[in-house]
Amino acid sequence: MADKKKNPTIRRDEQTLVKERLKRPRKHQVILHNDDFTPMEFVVDILTAIFQRSDAEATRIMIAVHQKGIGVAGIYSSEVAEAKAVKAIRYARKSGYPLLCTTEPE
């Protein structure tokens, strides 16, 4: 059964042999954007609570966001990335901060 997943599917299409290959879905990055209002400690809190980053890793990402303007919070499947971005934005808005979090293909 495992061999079928590795080998392309072969079918005949109007006298032509066609090989179909399945592609893995693209991963998406969740990107945090810098702003002048969201405290650095709050960004670290989001990274640890929503993106399950360690304190040290969250601090490193937060510094990258502060210095470069953006930072990658994590890389996930499209659906998971979008869900985490929405969760981070909702949490920020509920706390009164304008944190921007977007997703884009890797």
ZIGIMO-V349279 format. One record per pair of residues at least 6 apart in sequence whose ideal C-beta (glycine too) atoms are under 7 Angstrom apart, sorted by the first residue. I is the first residue (numbers start at 1). J is the second residue. D is the distance in whole Angstrom. If there is no record, write none. Layout:
BEGIN
<<I & J & D> <I & J & D>>
END
This chain:
BEGIN
<<8 & 19 & 4> <8 & 20 & 6> <8 & 21 & 5> <9 & 20 & 5> <10 & 17 & 7> <10 & 19 & 6> <11 & 18 & 6> <11 & 20 & 7> <25 & 77 & 6> <25 & 78 & 7> <26 & 105 & 5> <26 & 106 & 6> <27 & 75 & 5> <27 & 76 & 7> <27 & 77 & 7> <27 & 106 & 5> <28 & 76 & 6> <28 & 78 & 5> <28 & 81 & 4> <28 & 103 & 5> <28 & 104 & 6> <28 & 105 & 6> <28 & 106 & 6> <29 & 72 & 5> <29 & 75 & 5> <29 & 103 & 7> <29 & 104 & 6> <29 & 106 & 6> <30 & 73 & 4> <30 & 74 & 5> <30 & 76 & 7> <30 & 81 & 5> <30 & 84 & 6> <30 & 85 & 5> <30 & 101 & 6> <30 & 103 & 6> <31 & 70 & 5> <31 & 72 & 6> <31 & 101 & 7> <31 & 102 & 5> <31 & 104 & 6> <32 & 43 & 7> <32 & 65 & 5> <32 & 70 & 7> <32 & 71 & 5> <32 & 73 & 5> <32 & 99 & 7> <32 & 101 & 6> <33 & 69 & 7> <33 & 70 & 6> <33 & 100 & 4> <33 & 102 & 7> <34 & 65 & 5> <34 & 66 & 6> <34 & 69 & 5> <34 & 70 & 7> <35 & 98 & 6> <35 & 99 & 7> <35 & 100 & 7> <37 & 97 & 6> <37 & 98 & 6> <38 & 92 & 7> <38 & 97 & 4> <38 & 98 & 7> <38 & 99 & 5> <40 & 62 & 5> <40 & 66 & 6> <42 & 95 & 7> <42 & 97 & 6> <43 & 62 & 4> <43 & 65 & 6> <44 & 58 & 5> <44 & 59 & 6> <44 & 62 & 5> <46 & 88 & 5> <46 & 91 & 6> <46 & 92 & 7> <47 & 53 & 4> <47 & 58 & 4> <47 & 61 & 6> <47 & 62 & 7> <47 & 73 & 6> <48 & 55 & 6> <48 & 58 & 5> <50 & 84 & 6> <50 & 87 & 5> <50 & 88 & 5> <50 & 91 & 7> <51 & 73 & 5> <51 & 74 & 5> <51 & 84 & 6> <53 & 61 & 7> <61 & 71 & 5> <61 & 73 & 6> <64 & 71 & 4> <65 & 71 & 4> <74 & 84 & 7> <75 & 106 & 6> <76 & 84 & 7> <81 & 103 & 4> <82 & 103 & 6> <85 & 101 & 4> <85 & 102 & 7> <85 & 103 & 5> <88 & 99 & 7> <88 & 101 & 5> <89 & 99 & 7> <89 & 101 & 5> <92 & 99 & 4>>
END
